[in-house]
Amino acid sequence: MPPSVFFKLVSPCYRLHAVVWRVLSAIHYYLQTTNMSEHPENYDDIRSAVARLCERFPGDYWRRLDRESAYPSEFVDALTEAGWLAALIPETYGGAGLPLSAGAAILEEIHRSGGNAGACHAQMYTMGTLLRHGSEQQKSRYLPAIAEGSLRLQAFGVTEPSSGTDTGSLKTKAVLDGDHYLVNGQKIWTSRAEHSDLMILLARTTPLTKDMKKTHGLSVLLVDMREAQGNGLTIRPIRTMMNHATTEVFFDNLKVPASNLIGVEGDGFKYILSGMNAERILIASECIGDAKWLIDKTVSYAKDRHVFGRAIGENQGIQFPIARAYANMRAAELMVQDALRLYEQNQNPGAEANMAKMLAADASNEAANVAVQTFGGFGFAEEYDIERKFRETRLYQVAPISTNLILSYLSEHVLGLPRSY
């Protein structure tokens, strides 16, 4: 509806101030010209199909794995066979060629069903490094096998014991020696290394000098772990409070073919950084799924649990924390959608991806706390799965980047405050 018609309909005195006219004209122009398809789809069909698959892996499946600290091989195989782990791989290489928002929907639905995508989510966010910066030869060699499930790309070797999130200070070195690199160093919190065939590895190929920016001189190598184990690569599992299959990895003169260098030597930090935006968005989607699962369980319990002759959900002391958790989850969900929109427009959603991850992790953590409080003693009982989800979603206050570092990023890069570290 043009603004002129709008004025006549809403008021007989339609000679309004020129400023208001310009504002409404701008809104009308925006509505006429904005392509609403720019906003990520909801992917209802995908969500329904993933939910049906997850029904085959109920709570007792995840509880058993949790007790045994075992990898969910059957679940990952089922996702692979259904094609969900190949969703982001272009059709040219045997994948579905879907955008990141589809990957976010898949991972969210896994968590909304009470499962845990931590066993396989890296295949989605590490994929961007190979897709965007790998050579045609590398993509042709590896992507079809990854898409069909005969190869797993699940390991991401970046973090080190001495550097943590100070990536520019990493000490793992890769020295070119003829037609291969010799890699020496150590990585930690390299999840799924025992269950992956390939690893995206960040190492220093140019020694750091006094006047050199710390993030320069880093390169990305694609490591074939099948050949590397026992030939310079050692993997040691780390037991943690949640079943996350994480490890520390040691490199001792590991030979990696020079042809496995991804992109240009020395530009690896930029390649990893672009993948980190996808990582934050996808993990934020998992947190949204956790929050939805926890809220649904809490609401049902609050309705069914009767004390003093009435449902505990009749009490505002129970209602209000659940309602607040729901409101915060919905707000975080909108931030995730905004980050996806920018990512899929090939913009740099650094701030949005970080905010999405922080807000979604806060929302799921809050929902977990509310669930435990509402369930009372039963919240600590294994059979209800609340304590498992409480442990699993607590991880994302720390990984893949801590809340404090996100706040530091926003302070410096968005608000223009002095660098604090």
Buried (B, 14 or more C-beta within 10 A) or exposed (E): EEBEEBBEEEEEEBEEEEEEBEEBEEEBEEEEEEEEEEBBBEBEEBBEBBEEBBEEBEBEBBBEBBEEEEBBEEBBEBBBEBBBBBBBBBEEBBBBBBBBBBBBBBBBBBBBBBBBBBBBBBBBBBBBBBBEBBBEEBBEBBBBBBBBBEBBBBBBBBBBEEBBBEBBBBBBBBBEEEEBBBBBBBBBBBBBBBBBBBBBBBBBBBEBEEEEEBBBBBBBBBBBBEBBBEEBBBBEEEEBEBBBBBBBBBBEEBBBBBEBBBBEBBBBBBBBBBBBBBBBBBBBBBBBBBBBBBBBBBBEBBEEBEEEEEBBBEEEEBBEBBBEBBEBBEEBBEBBBBBBBBBBEEEEBBBBBBBBBBBBBBBBBBBBBBBBBBBEEBBEEEEBBBBBBBBBBBBBBEBBBBBBBBBBBBBBEEEEEEEEE
